[in-house]
Amino acid sequence: MVKTLEACDHCLHTPMYFFLLNLSVLDLGCISTTVPKSMANSLWNTRAISYSGCVAQHFFFVFLIITEYFVLTVMAYDRYVAICHPLHYGTLLGSRAFVHMAAAAWASGFLCSVLYTANTFSLPLCQGNAFDQFFCEIPQVLKLSCLVSYLRVTGVIVVSDSLAFGCFVFIVVSYVQIFRAVLKIRSQQGRHKASSTCLPHLAVVSLFVSTGIFTYPKPPSISSLFLDQVVSFLYSVVPPAVNPLIYSMRNQELKDAVWKLITGYLSSNKLHISKPI
């Protein structure tokens, strides 16, 4: 729906909505990577997945999740420039700049996913070939590997975690500057307009980071089959499904675009009843 609105409404042809378009594509991809296979297994009453299918699912899920995190980081920079340096917005985020930022996010996500997948599935499986999860999740695959071989991916995990922490710090610092700038705005209307474009992004980042943090650094003492499945569902399905609702509910321009699209469709499809001769 976001893609349709941006294509039909020229008012949405801005860097923020370009990044939002990328986010909607990534959300759709995340759900399409895990949910269809899980539904098919439920319908056919099976829990089997081929080795190549598990590798592909692992690769695409990691690729989409990491890319989404990078896109959210770039969106934080977009909001920072728009609110803290509005006069330089066109210069700092020109037509080429935001396209290059999005391309860098996708390329970085692809590279990280290649490294993760190559290192993870190069490990020999010493603990069988079955795990209690509805998709090929990183921690579950690593649990099946040998402890000595597991040390191979330690370097990749440390680098990726350091990069993720750096992005998180960047987002936090950006929003500290944004809130300071918003508090300096004297008019109530200006504050509301600024917050209406920032709060949806902040809510999406909070949901994304909180579910991810609760999943991976979770101590083994509180780990259980039911809890692992619930948490995996929360971070892999809920954020991609809820993100479009968060943005559409809080963004007035998206609401106006939806109303304009609906009214335009209805007005172009009016029935004209001719008088009988």
PLY file of the C-alpha trace (Angstrom):
ply
format ascii 1.0
element vertex 277
property float x
property float y
property float z
element edge 276
property int vertex1
property int vertex2
end_header
0.00 0.00 0.00
2.85 2.39 0.82
4.39 1.64 -2.59
1.09 2.42 -4.31
0.63 5.69 -2.42
4.14 6.90 -3.24
3.66 6.09 -6.91
0.30 7.88 -7.11
0.96 10.95 -4.95
3.77 13.29 -6.00
3.72 14.93 -2.54
5.27 11.74 -1.17
8.28 11.89 -3.50
10.67 12.95 -0.72
13.67 11.23 0.93
11.64 10.29 4.02
9.01 8.46 1.99
11.69 6.93 -0.24
13.22 5.37 2.89
9.74 4.40 4.04
9.24 2.64 0.70
12.45 0.69 1.30
11.26 -0.18 4.79
7.92 -1.48 3.51
9.68 -3.68 0.94
11.95 -5.08 3.65
9.01 -5.73 5.98
7.17 -7.58 3.22
10.29 -9.61 2.49
10.81 -10.55 6.16
7.29 -11.93 6.47
7.51 -13.69 3.10
10.73 -15.42 4.15
9.41 -17.14 7.28
5.60 -17.22 7.35
4.74 -19.07 4.08
7.00 -22.04 4.87
5.67 -22.22 8.43
2.07 -22.16 7.17
2.83 -24.85 4.58
4.36 -27.08 7.23
1.30 -26.60 9.43
-1.08 -27.48 6.59
0.88 -30.57 5.59
1.53 -31.54 9.23
5.29 -31.66 8.78
8.28 -29.81 10.18
10.82 -30.71 7.50
12.89 -28.26 5.48
15.65 -29.08 3.05
19.24 -28.09 3.77
19.32 -25.71 0.80
15.95 -24.29 1.85
17.27 -23.66 5.36
20.36 -21.93 3.95
18.24 -19.75 1.66
15.79 -18.86 4.43
18.67 -18.03 6.78
20.40 -15.87 4.16
17.36 -13.84 3.13
16.10 -13.34 6.68
19.47 -12.09 7.94
19.88 -9.95 4.81
16.48 -8.29 5.23
16.73 -7.83 9.01
20.20 -6.26 8.90
19.28 -4.07 5.92
16.17 -2.87 7.75
18.27 -1.90 10.75
20.61 0.10 8.50
17.67 1.78 6.76
16.22 2.74 10.16
19.60 4.28 11.02
19.62 6.29 7.79
16.05 7.41 8.49
17.20 8.74 11.87
19.79 10.84 10.05
17.09 12.04 7.65
14.90 13.20 10.55
17.91 14.83 12.23
18.77 16.89 9.15
15.12 17.78 8.47
14.52 19.15 11.98
17.92 20.37 13.15
19.22 21.68 9.79
16.13 22.32 7.62
17.86 24.95 5.45
20.54 22.45 4.43
18.15 19.54 3.90
18.19 19.80 0.11
21.98 19.96 0.08
22.72 17.17 2.54
19.98 14.87 1.24
19.83 15.58 -2.46
18.44 13.20 -5.06
21.71 11.28 -5.27
22.60 11.37 -1.59
19.58 9.51 -0.23
19.70 6.98 -3.06
23.35 6.29 -2.26
22.48 5.91 1.44
19.76 3.38 0.68
22.06 1.51 -1.71
24.78 1.41 0.97
22.28 -0.01 3.48
21.23 -2.77 1.08
24.84 -3.57 0.10
25.96 -3.69 3.74
23.07 -5.98 4.65
23.94 -8.26 1.74
27.60 -8.45 2.75
26.81 -9.17 6.40
24.33 -11.86 5.40
26.88 -13.54 3.12
29.44 -13.60 5.93
26.92 -14.84 8.50
25.49 -17.55 6.27
28.84 -18.77 4.94
30.33 -19.05 8.42
27.23 -20.54 10.04
26.65 -23.31 7.50
30.32 -24.16 7.17
30.12 -25.56 10.71
29.70 -29.33 11.12
26.51 -30.33 12.91
27.31 -32.42 16.00
23.95 -32.17 17.80
21.62 -33.70 15.21
19.58 -31.90 12.55
16.39 -30.90 14.37
15.59 -27.76 16.35
12.43 -26.46 18.00
11.69 -23.38 15.90
9.39 -22.47 13.03
12.20 -21.15 10.80
15.99 -21.47 10.44
17.02 -19.04 13.13
20.69 -18.23 13.81
20.85 -19.28 17.49
19.05 -22.56 16.79
21.41 -23.47 13.94
24.46 -22.63 16.07
23.16 -24.88 18.87
23.51 -27.86 16.54
27.13 -27.09 15.67
30.26 -28.35 17.39
31.57 -26.17 20.19
35.09 -25.94 18.73
33.84 -25.08 15.26
31.42 -22.55 16.72
34.42 -20.31 17.51
34.78 -19.63 13.77
31.78 -17.32 13.71
32.83 -15.47 16.86
34.70 -12.86 14.82
31.72 -12.22 12.56
29.40 -11.96 15.56
31.71 -9.48 17.34
32.06 -7.28 14.25
28.33 -7.31 13.47
27.39 -6.64 17.11
29.84 -3.73 17.25
28.34 -2.33 14.05
24.80 -2.75 15.41
25.78 -1.02 18.65
27.33 1.84 16.66
24.08 2.28 14.71
22.12 2.24 17.97
24.34 4.95 19.48
23.96 7.02 16.30
20.16 6.76 16.49
20.13 7.73 20.18
22.42 10.72 19.64
20.35 11.84 16.64
17.13 11.79 18.64
18.72 13.62 21.56
19.56 16.43 19.14
16.10 16.21 17.56
14.29 16.52 20.90
16.47 19.47 21.86
15.57 21.18 18.58
11.85 20.40 18.99
11.79 21.92 22.47
13.16 25.15 21.01
10.24 25.45 18.58
7.87 28.05 19.95
4.69 27.29 18.04
2.54 24.35 19.13
1.76 23.52 15.51
5.46 23.34 14.65
6.14 20.99 17.54
3.25 18.76 16.56
4.38 18.61 12.94
7.94 17.74 13.92
6.87 15.08 16.41
4.38 13.52 13.97
7.25 12.65 11.60
9.62 11.43 14.34
7.42 9.45 16.72
6.48 6.72 14.18
10.13 6.13 13.36
11.06 6.11 17.05
8.29 3.61 17.78
9.45 1.31 14.95
13.08 1.49 16.13
12.06 0.77 19.73
9.99 -2.25 18.70
12.72 -3.56 16.41
15.58 -3.14 18.90
13.68 -4.32 21.99
12.53 -7.59 20.41
16.00 -8.24 18.95
17.77 -7.56 22.25
15.38 -9.83 24.13
15.98 -12.63 21.63
19.74 -12.92 21.21
21.39 -11.87 24.51
18.72 -13.80 26.46
20.43 -15.87 29.21
20.05 -19.68 28.97
18.58 -19.79 32.48
15.29 -18.31 31.26
15.27 -20.20 27.97
12.42 -22.56 27.21
10.77 -24.01 24.12
7.60 -21.93 24.44
9.46 -18.71 25.31
11.92 -19.13 22.42
9.09 -19.59 19.93
7.11 -16.64 21.26
10.14 -14.33 21.20
11.10 -15.46 17.68
7.57 -14.73 16.51
7.67 -11.30 18.17
10.83 -10.12 16.45
10.41 -11.86 13.07
6.68 -11.35 12.38
5.24 -8.66 14.63
7.50 -5.68 13.72
7.13 -6.13 9.91
3.35 -6.48 10.31
2.95 -3.54 12.72
5.35 -1.04 11.07
2.95 0.03 8.28
0.18 0.58 10.84
2.45 2.72 13.02
3.43 4.98 10.14
-0.06 5.26 8.65
-1.73 6.03 11.98
0.66 8.82 12.97
1.47 10.39 9.61
-1.03 12.93 8.32
0.46 13.03 4.82
-0.09 9.30 4.42
-3.67 9.68 5.63
-4.26 12.48 3.13
-2.74 10.38 0.34
-5.00 7.43 1.21
-8.08 9.67 1.22
-7.02 11.28 -2.07
-6.51 7.86 -3.66
-9.90 6.58 -2.47
-11.83 9.69 -3.52
-10.05 9.75 -6.88
-10.95 6.12 -7.51
-14.58 6.61 -6.55
-14.98 9.75 -8.65
-13.47 8.05 -11.70
-15.80 5.05 -11.37
-19.13 6.78 -11.00
-22.02 5.12 -12.80
-24.02 7.30 -15.17
-27.59 6.08 -15.71
-28.93 7.19 -19.08
-32.56 8.11 -19.44
-34.74 5.57 -21.25
-35.82 6.55 -24.73
0 1
1 2
2 3
3 4
4 5
5 6
6 7
7 8
8 9
9 10
10 11
11 12
12 13
13 14
14 15
15 16
16 17
17 18
18 19
19 20
20 21
21 22
22 23
23 24
24 25
25 26
26 27
27 28
28 29
29 30
30 31
31 32
32 33
33 34
34 35
35 36
36 37
37 38
38 39
39 40
40 41
41 42
42 43
43 44
44 45
45 46
46 47
47 48
48 49
49 50
50 51
51 52
52 53
53 54
54 55
55 56
56 57
57 58
58 59
59 60
60 61
61 62
62 63
63 64
64 65
65 66
66 67
67 68
68 69
69 70
70 71
71 72
72 73
73 74
74 75
75 76
76 77
77 78
78 79
79 80
80 81
81 82
82 83
83 84
84 85
85 86
86 87
87 88
88 89
89 90
90 91
91 92
92 93
93 94
94 95
95 96
96 97
97 98
98 99
99 100
100 101
101 102
102 103
103 104
104 105
105 106
106 107
107 108
108 109
109 110
110 111
111 112
112 113
113 114
114 115
115 116
116 117
117 118
118 119
119 120
120 121
121 122
122 123
123 124
124 125
125 126
126 127
127 128
128 129
129 130
130 131
131 132
132 133
133 134
134 135
135 136
136 137
137 138
138 139
139 140
140 141
141 142
142 143
143 144
144 145
145 146
146 147
147 148
148 149
149 150
150 151
151 152
152 153
153 154
154 155
155 156
156 157
157 158
158 159
159 160
160 161
161 162
162 163
163 164
164 165
165 166
166 167
167 168
168 169
169 170
170 171
171 172
172 173
173 174
174 175
175 176
176 177
177 178
178 179
179 180
180 181
181 182
182 183
183 184
184 185
185 186
186 187
187 188
188 189
189 190
190 191
191 192
192 193
193 194
194 195
195 196
196 197
197 198
198 199
199 200
200 201
201 202
202 203
203 204
204 205
205 206
206 207
207 208
208 209
209 210
210 211
211 212
212 213
213 214
214 215
215 216
216 217
217 218
218 219
219 220
220 221
221 222
222 223
223 224
224 225
225 226
226 227
227 228
228 229
229 230
230 231
231 232
232 233
233 234
234 235
235 236
236 237
237 238
238 239
239 240
240 241
241 242
242 243
243 244
244 245
245 246
246 247
247 248
248 249
249 250
250 251
251 252
252 253
253 254
254 255
255 256
256 257
257 258
258 259
259 260
260 261
261 262
262 263
263 264
264 265
265 266
266 267
267 268
268 269
269 270
270 271
271 272
272 273
273 274
274 275
275 276
